[in-house]
Amino acid sequence: MADKDNEIELIGDFVVEHGDMNIEEHEKTFEAFIRFVTWAVVSILIVLIFLALVGA
């Protein structure tokens, strides 16, 4: 539950203050996720095109 006076939030056993999170780490994780999804989609498309060409 958030305390509006000093913006402290209790999440499980952790106390998090507003602006205390490492945004750089979040951005790196998001970029890695987007890169993974992009390669996965490209790989699936290549497999589907190959299957269409060989008549499977």
C-alpha positions as a Markdown table, in Angstrom:
| # | Residue | x | y | z |
|---|---|---|---|---|
| 1 | Met | 0.0 | 0.0 | 0.0 |
| 2 | Ala | 1.4 | 3.4 | -1.0 |
| 3 | Asp | 2.0 | 6.1 | 1.6 |
| 4 | Lys | 1.1 | 9.4 | -0.2 |
| 5 | Asp | 3.2 | 11.6 | 2.1 |
| 6 | Asn | 6.7 | 10.3 | 1.2 |
| 7 | Glu | 5.7 | 7.8 | -1.5 |
| 8 | Ile | 7.1 | 4.7 | 0.2 |
| 9 | Glu | 5.5 | 1.4 | -1.0 |
| 10 | Leu | 5.7 | -2.0 | 0.7 |
| 11 | Ile | 6.1 | -4.8 | -1.9 |
| 12 | Gly | 6.3 | -8.2 | -0.1 |
| 13 | Asp | 9.3 | -7.9 | 2.2 |
| 14 | Phe | 10.8 | -5.0 | 0.3 |
| 15 | Val | 10.3 | -1.3 | 1.0 |
| 16 | Val | 10.6 | 0.7 | -2.3 |
| 17 | Glu | 10.8 | 4.5 | -2.4 |
| 18 | His | 9.6 | 6.3 | -5.5 |
| 19 | Gly | 12.5 | 6.8 | -8.0 |
| 20 | Asp | 14.7 | 4.2 | -6.2 |
| 21 | Met | 14.6 | 1.6 | -9.0 |
| 22 | Asn | 17.5 | 1.0 | -11.5 |
| 23 | Ile | 15.9 | 2.1 | -14.8 |
| 24 | Glu | 19.1 | 1.2 | -16.8 |
| 25 | Glu | 18.7 | -2.4 | -15.8 |
| 26 | His | 15.0 | -2.4 | -16.8 |
| 27 | Glu | 15.9 | -0.9 | -20.2 |
| 28 | Lys | 18.6 | -3.6 | -20.8 |
| 29 | Thr | 16.2 | -6.3 | -19.9 |
| 30 | Phe | 13.5 | -4.9 | -22.2 |
| 31 | Glu | 15.9 | -4.5 | -25.1 |
| 32 | Ala | 17.0 | -8.1 | -24.6 |
| 33 | Phe | 13.4 | -9.3 | -24.6 |
| 34 | Ile | 12.6 | -7.4 | -27.8 |
| 35 | Arg | 15.7 | -8.8 | -29.5 |
| 36 | Phe | 14.7 | -12.3 | -28.4 |
| 37 | Val | 11.2 | -11.9 | -29.7 |
| 38 | Thr | 12.4 | -10.5 | -33.0 |
| 39 | Trp | 14.8 | -13.4 | -33.6 |
| 40 | Ala | 12.1 | -15.9 | -32.6 |
| 41 | Val | 9.6 | -14.4 | -35.1 |
| 42 | Val | 12.2 | -14.3 | -37.9 |
| 43 | Ser | 13.1 | -17.9 | -37.2 |
| 44 | Ile | 9.5 | -19.1 | -37.2 |
| 45 | Leu | 8.9 | -17.3 | -40.5 |
| 46 | Ile | 12.0 | -18.9 | -42.1 |
| 47 | Val | 10.7 | -22.3 | -41.0 |
| 48 | Leu | 7.3 | -21.7 | -42.3 |
| 49 | Ile | 8.6 | -20.5 | -45.7 |
| 50 | Phe | 10.9 | -23.5 | -45.9 |
| 51 | Leu | 7.9 | -25.8 | -45.1 |
| 52 | Ala | 5.8 | -24.1 | -47.8 |
| 53 | Leu | 8.6 | -24.5 | -50.4 |
| 54 | Val | 9.2 | -28.2 | -49.8 |
| 55 | Gly | 5.4 | -28.9 | -49.7 |
| 56 | Ala | 5.1 | -30.2 | -46.2 |
